[in-house]
Amino acid sequence: MLAALTASMLLGCGGGGGDARSAAPATPLDPATTGTIVATVAFDGTPPAMQELTMGSFADCKQMHPGAILAGDMLVQDGKVRNAFVWIEDGLGDRVFATPAEKVVMDQQGCLYVPRVAGAQIGQPVEFLNGDAMLHNVHGTPKENSGWNVALSRKGAERTLTFDKPEIMISIRCDLHPWMQGWLGVVGHPYFGVSGADGAVTLQDVPAGDYTVGVWHERFGRRTAKVTVAPQQTASTTFTLTPPSN
């Protein structure tokens, strides 16, 4: 299995795209003309029960979890949804935004992706890190960007990639531990976030205007909402998600 995995990595490592930092200067932004969007991701109904992960014969993974561990794909608490990706889908026009130098980090801890859901701007470095003292691989299967499959053979090993096209969302797996699932959203601007336990995402310094805001969840699907931002004001919207159909 290890030999086959190594061969597939050698053949399939696309690197995820090159440095896609825009050559155009960032569009000037006057803070006096910007506002804030607060999006809350709520859930209607009784949350489905999550599957308990079966780690099989992987004793080195199981021993890091003294109790049962759930899949983590449907985290709902007090009617609020965690790990939903929220972003401005439309309305920014041809504005250009500076690419952050700060890395987005997706770790592999306890044979799980941490965080499970993350976001980055086009061209922003994304570091995939192995926090476990064992072999993992990071296998991304995007549809718009280049695919990749890299081995992280020891604790502290990392690989940093950038992405040159927007994409909602990129699936990230570990072929050695098939229950390991992560997700990465890539957008061309800084107005995105992942909901926490309170279901909220705050998008700050948004230029005044009319927008379509989107939400994505791996099991509860996608929704959009229209939001108008006024200077120095906060616009609020609530997405109400429902149980998956299957």
Secondary structure, 3 states (H helix, E strand, C coil): CHHHHHHHHHHHCCCCCCCCCCCCCCCCCCHHHEEEEEEEEEECCCCCCCCECCCCCCHHHHCCCCCCCECCCCCEECCEECCCEEEEEECCCCCCCCCCCCCEEEEEECCEEECCEEEEECCCCEEEEECCCCCEEEEECCCCCCCEEEEECCCCCEEEECCCCCEEEEEEECCCCCCCEEEEEEECCCCEEECCCCCEEEEEEEECEEEEEEEEECCCEEEEEEEEECCCCEEEEEEEECCCCC
